[in-house]
Amino acid sequence: MSSLLELNHITKRYPGVVALDDVSVSFESGEVHALLGENGAGKSTLIKILAGAISPDEGAVYMDGELLTNITPALSAQKGIGIIYQEFTLVPTLSVAENMFLGKEYRNGVFLDKKAMIEKAREVLKELDVEIDPSVPVKQLSVAYQQIVEISKTLVNDVRVLVMDEPTAPLTNAEVDSLFELVKKLVANGVTIIFISHRMEELFQIANRVTILRDGQFIKTLDMRETTSGELIALMVGRSIDEQYPARESHIGETVLEVRRLCAGNFIKDVSFSVRSGEIVGLSGLIGAGRTELVRAIYGADPITDGEIWLNGKKVDLKSPAASIAQGVALLPESRKEQGLVLKMSIADNLIMSTAKKLSHWIFLKKAQCAKVVSDYIAMLRIKTPSPTQKVINLSGGNQQKVVIGKFLAAAPALIFFDEPTRGIDVGAKHEIYQLMNQLVADGKAIIMISSELPEILGMSDRVLVMHEGRLAAELDKEEATQENIMRFASGNAAVS
């Protein structure tokens, strides 16, 4: 292997924050090089520099020994650098093929050659071993399939360096395996993969080397064969985390939520279950099984066609999210940017959004009370920010997720739905969220947690509900909830319990 890409003494400053501080790292031809660090460590800034989206204040970038000055997105693409961002950059109303070829369309004279683009799109998707119709609008696809389209966009051109920022977060195990097979093919052809993931097991499965960043500084580069997850976590967070899923004593109380024969849309059919105070109920299943659709219907975000919802022994009619919040129910949505935050507003404005009425007198906010709520949640959730007035769009993904959590906790809910609460969040921040969830149930709250990560479901849940094709396939207690049992029910290979 020879050095293909080098970053030497890169520094990038923002008002009140040094995002990268004298970082030097090199990437070799034909390797998978993992980039590891907590949210806010500087990974996203480094990626944006490679993409030409921002310029470093100091330092230099070399490719094939050539100094790249004034890197623009066009120059980055010309040099063969492809970026798969953690957050989607798709145009929802365009088709899969149109998204894949956006800005690089095939033409037949002055006309678009849609047939050629669709055929090429099919070839790329076939390599990923997924069946997606290239002619359908992207907005009709699930989150997982949208991620696959995002990956496919970079593969219609020849890439030499492919940056993957949390590419597996919304994917099933089978889809991850297909992605890794593609990664191996690319590496065999000399492509360098810069792989960012907070799933430690993935790094050991796919990466050759790993570079750790912490607080904007380079910490160390290691051979994956010569390190352990414990060492990587300690280097990443500056401390050891003894238990990935912190232990707790369960003190389960009365039933908070009871769902009876619930139906929603044309998919959710005859679902019944209950949740008690002091417990975390995991909601598992393959992507597309109906997990998110179920909780959205209970929360009032989507209409219910049949069935009943009971809260604390009383039948309720939750016709809207506002009605649910008023009844002490909160939903932390799967997509924080689209459904959980107003990105161009400040941290403070987002945190008080769900409790604005309580913090108001007539039409005026009570400034002192608002300031206390904001400062309390910034401190409790350890949101890294120079100021409460910082716009949420400028925060790292993990800190954005913490703002979503704080926004809903400020409403003091008794029942909380966590939909993929740790997606795209580093190990240290995950641990903090797990500790927070444990504290919430210790205080008598009831939690339903949707997660696509089976270790998270198994590590945090008192009981596990398994969905399959819009129905409840199984309810498993802690002893019955094994990875094998969950996957058996999730894939439809067992009878309904």
Solvent accessible surface area in square Angstrom, and as a share of the most:
residue,aa,sasa,rsa
1,M,161,0.72
2,S,72,0.47
3,S,50,0.32
4,L,7,0.03
5,L,0,0.00
6,E,59,0.26
7,L,0,0.00
8,N,50,0.26
9,H,114,0.51
10,I,0,0.00
11,T,7,0.04
12,K,27,0.11
13,R,121,0.44
14,Y,90,0.34
15,P,125,0.79
16,G,72,0.69
17,V,61,0.35
18,V,71,0.41
19,A,13,0.10
20,L,0,0.00
21,D,54,0.28
22,D,79,0.41
23,V,0,0.00
24,S,41,0.27
25,V,11,0.07
26,S,35,0.23
27,F,0,0.00
28,E,29,0.13
29,S,35,0.23
30,G,19,0.18
31,E,0,0.00
32,V,6,0.03
33,H,0,0.00
34,A,0,0.00
35,L,0,0.00
36,L,1,0.00
37,G,0,0.00
38,E,26,0.12
39,N,16,0.08
40,G,46,0.44
41,A,3,0.02
42,G,6,0.06
43,K,16,0.07
44,S,61,0.40
45,T,16,0.09
46,L,1,0.01
47,I,2,0.01
48,K,83,0.35
49,I,1,0.00
50,L,0,0.00
51,A,12,0.09
52,G,9,0.08
53,A,61,0.47
54,I,40,0.20
55,S,65,0.42
56,P,39,0.24
57,D,70,0.36
58,E,87,0.39
59,G,43,0.41
60,A,26,0.20
61,V,3,0.02
62,Y,65,0.25
63,M,3,0.01
64,D,86,0.44
65,G,67,0.64
66,E,88,0.40
67,L,84,0.42
68,L,11,0.06
69,T,82,0.47
70,N,133,0.68
71,I,21,0.11
72,T,64,0.37
73,P,85,0.54
74,A,76,0.59
75,L,41,0.21
76,S,4,0.02
77,A,66,0.51
78,Q,142,0.63
79,K,52,0.22
80,G,7,0.07
81,I,11,0.05
82,G,9,0.09
83,I,29,0.15
84,I,0,0.00
85,Y,62,0.24
86,Q,42,0.19
87,E,60,0.27
88,F,64,0.27
89,T,71,0.41
90,L,23,0.12
91,V,53,0.31
92,P,73,0.46
93,T,95,0.55
94,L,52,0.26
95,S,15,0.10
96,V,0,0.00
97,A,3,0.02
98,E,52,0.23
99,N,2,0.01
100,M,0,0.00
101,F,2,0.01
102,L,82,0.41
103,G,73,0.70
104,K,66,0.28
105,E,58,0.26
106,Y,81,0.31
107,R,143,0.52
108,N,105,0.54
109,G,66,0.63
110,V,121,0.70
111,F,150,0.62
112,L,73,0.36
113,D,42,0.22
114,K,110,0.47
115,K,160,0.68
116,A,33,0.26
117,M,3,0.01
118,I,42,0.21
119,E,83,0.37
120,K,62,0.26
121,A,0,0.00
122,R,116,0.42
123,E,102,0.46
124,V,6,0.03
125,L,3,0.02
126,K,164,0.69
127,E,93,0.41
128,L,6,0.03
129,D,112,0.58
130,V,21,0.12
131,E,168,0.75
132,I,18,0.09
133,D,69,0.36
134,P,1,0.01
135,S,61,0.40
136,V,35,0.20
137,P,38,0.24
138,V,2,0.01
139,K,123,0.52
140,Q,124,0.55
141,L,28,0.14
142,S,44,0.28
143,V,52,0.30
144,A,1,0.01
145,Y,77,0.29
146,Q,34,0.15
147,Q,2,0.01
148,I,6,0.03
149,V,0,0.00
150,E,5,0.02
151,I,1,0.01
152,S,0,0.00
153,K,36,0.15
154,T,18,0.11
155,L,29,0.14
156,V,16,0.09
157,N,79,0.41
158,D,141,0.73
159,V,21,0.12
160,R,105,0.38
161,V,0,0.00
162,L,0,0.00
163,V,0,0.00
164,M,0,0.00
165,D,10,0.05
166,E,8,0.03
167,P,0,0.00
168,T,0,0.00
169,A,11,0.09
170,P,5,0.03
171,L,5,0.03
172,T,24,0.14
173,N,85,0.44
174,A,73,0.57
175,E,29,0.13
176,V,13,0.08
177,D,78,0.40
178,S,20,0.13
179,L,3,0.01
180,F,3,0.01
181,E,92,0.41
182,L,3,0.01
183,V,0,0.00
184,K,107,0.45
185,K,103,0.43
186,L,25,0.12
187,V,32,0.18
188,A,88,0.68
189,N,122,0.63
190,G,38,0.36
191,V,12,0.07
192,T,0,0.00
193,I,0,0.00
194,I,0,0.00
195,F,0,0.00
196,I,1,0.01
197,S,0,0.00
198,H,9,0.04
199,R,32,0.12
200,M,21,0.09
201,E,105,0.47
202,E,8,0.04
203,L,0,0.00
204,F,81,0.34
205,Q,108,0.48
206,I,14,0.07
207,A,11,0.09
208,N,71,0.36
209,R,53,0.19
210,V,0,0.00
211,T,0,0.00
212,I,0,0.00
213,L,1,0.00
214,R,71,0.26
215,D,96,0.50
216,G,0,0.00
217,Q,85,0.38
218,F,79,0.33
219,I,48,0.24
220,K,88,0.37
221,T,44,0.25
222,L,25,0.12
223,D,34,0.18
224,M,9,0.04
225,R,213,0.78
226,E,140,0.63
227,T,13,0.08
228,T,85,0.49
229,S,50,0.32
230,G,46,0.45
231,E,63,0.28
232,L,0,0.00
233,I,25,0.13
234,A,37,0.29
235,L,39,0.19
236,M,0,0.00
237,V,12,0.07
238,G,49,0.47
239,R,103,0.38
240,S,79,0.51
241,I,25,0.13
242,D,135,0.70
243,E,92,0.41
244,Q,94,0.42
245,Y,46,0.18
246,P,21,0.13
247,A,86,0.67
248,R,65,0.24
249,E,138,0.62
250,S,55,0.35
251,H,136,0.61
252,I,69,0.35
253,G,36,0.35
254,E,146,0.65
255,T,57,0.33
256,V,11,0.06
257,L,0,0.00
258,E,58,0.26
259,V,1,0.01
260,R,73,0.27
261,R,132,0.48
262,L,0,0.00
263,C,26,0.15
264,A,8,0.06
265,G,44,0.43
266,N,149,0.76
267,F,79,0.33
268,I,2,0.01
269,K,74,0.31
270,D,81,0.42
271,V,0,0.00
272,S,51,0.33
273,F,12,0.05
274,S,36,0.23
275,V,0,0.00
276,R,79,0.29
277,S,22,0.14
278,G,2,0.02
279,E,0,0.00
280,I,0,0.00
281,V,0,0.00
282,G,0,0.00
283,L,1,0.00
284,S,4,0.03
285,G,10,0.10
286,L,66,0.33
287,I,45,0.23
288,G,52,0.50
289,A,6,0.05
290,G,1,0.01
291,R,18,0.07
292,T,33,0.19
293,E,80,0.36
294,L,0,0.00
295,V,1,0.00
296,R,67,0.25
297,A,0,0.00
298,I,1,0.00
299,Y,11,0.04
300,G,9,0.08
301,A,35,0.27
302,D,45,0.23
303,P,107,0.68
304,I,60,0.31
305,T,91,0.53
306,D,90,0.47
307,G,26,0.25
308,E,42,0.19
309,I,6,0.03
310,W,60,0.21
311,L,9,0.04
312,N,100,0.51
313,G,60,0.57
314,K,148,0.63
315,K,123,0.52
316,V,25,0.14
317,D,100,0.52
318,L,11,0.05
319,K,159,0.68
320,S,40,0.26
321,P,50,0.32
322,A,74,0.57
323,A,33,0.25
324,S,0,0.00
325,I,49,0.25
326,A,91,0.70
327,Q,97,0.43
328,G,17,0.17
329,V,1,0.01
330,A,1,0.01
331,L,11,0.05
332,L,2,0.01
333,P,12,0.08
334,E,44,0.20
335,S,33,0.21
336,R,17,0.06
337,K,61,0.26
338,E,141,0.63
339,Q,95,0.42
340,G,1,0.01
341,L,14,0.07
342,V,62,0.36
343,L,41,0.20
344,K,153,0.65
345,M,71,0.32
346,S,17,0.11
347,I,0,0.00
348,A,22,0.17
349,D,61,0.31
350,N,0,0.00
351,L,0,0.00
352,I,13,0.07
353,M,66,0.29
354,S,27,0.17
355,T,7,0.04
356,A,39,0.30
357,K,188,0.80
358,K,143,0.61
359,L,15,0.07
360,S,31,0.20
361,H,111,0.50
362,W,214,0.75
363,I,153,0.77
364,F,140,0.58
365,L,83,0.41
366,K,74,0.31
367,K,173,0.73
368,A,86,0.66
369,Q,87,0.39
370,C,12,0.07
371,A,61,0.47
372,K,129,0.55
373,V,33,0.19
374,V,6,0.04
375,S,59,0.38
376,D,64,0.33
377,Y,39,0.15
378,I,27,0.14
379,A,74,0.57
380,M,100,0.45
381,L,11,0.05
382,R,145,0.53
383,I,9,0.05
384,K,101,0.43
385,T,35,0.20
386,P,70,0.44
387,S,37,0.24
388,P,58,0.37
389,T,103,0.60
390,Q,41,0.18
391,K,101,0.43
392,V,0,0.00
393,I,80,0.40
394,N,98,0.50
395,L,18,0.09
396,S,31,0.20
397,G,16,0.15
398,G,1,0.01
399,N,7,0.04
400,Q,2,0.01
401,Q,6,0.03
402,K,14,0.06
403,V,0,0.00
404,V,1,0.01
405,I,0,0.00
406,G,0,0.00
407,K,21,0.09
408,F,14,0.06
409,L,12,0.06
410,A,20,0.16
411,A,13,0.10
412,A,71,0.55
413,P,3,0.02
414,A,44,0.34
415,L,1,0.01
416,I,0,0.00
417,F,2,0.01
418,F,1,0.00
419,D,3,0.02
420,E,10,0.05
421,P,0,0.00
422,T,2,0.01
423,R,39,0.14
424,G,5,0.05
425,I,1,0.00
426,D,1,0.01
427,V,9,0.05
428,G,0,0.00
429,A,6,0.05
430,K,10,0.04
431,H,28,0.12
432,E,32,0.15
433,I,4,0.02
434,Y,2,0.01
435,Q,86,0.38
436,L,22,0.11
437,M,0,0.00
438,N,15,0.08
439,Q,100,0.44
440,L,16,0.08
441,V,7,0.04
442,A,73,0.56
443,D,93,0.48
444,G,37,0.35
445,K,45,0.19
446,A,0,0.00
447,I,0,0.00
448,I,1,0.01
449,M,0,0.00
450,I,1,0.01
451,S,2,0.01
452,S,29,0.19
453,E,28,0.12
454,L,14,0.07
455,P,67,0.42
456,E,2,0.01
457,I,0,0.00
458,L,52,0.26
459,G,28,0.27
460,M,1,0.00
461,S,3,0.02
462,D,17,0.09
463,R,25,0.09
464,V,2,0.01
465,L,0,0.00
466,V,0,0.00
467,M,0,0.00
468,H,50,0.22
469,E,116,0.52
470,G,0,0.00
471,R,121,0.44
472,L,28,0.14
473,A,8,0.06
474,A,0,0.00
475,E,73,0.33
476,L,10,0.05
477,D,62,0.32
478,K,109,0.46
479,E,141,0.63
480,E,81,0.36
481,A,12,0.10
482,T,55,0.32
483,Q,84,0.37
484,E,128,0.58
485,N,38,0.19
486,I,1,0.00
487,M,60,0.27
488,R,107,0.39
489,F,21,0.09
490,A,1,0.01
491,S,45,0.29
492,G,37,0.35
493,N,112,0.58
494,A,29,0.23
495,A,85,0.66
496,V,104,0.60
497,S,101,0.65
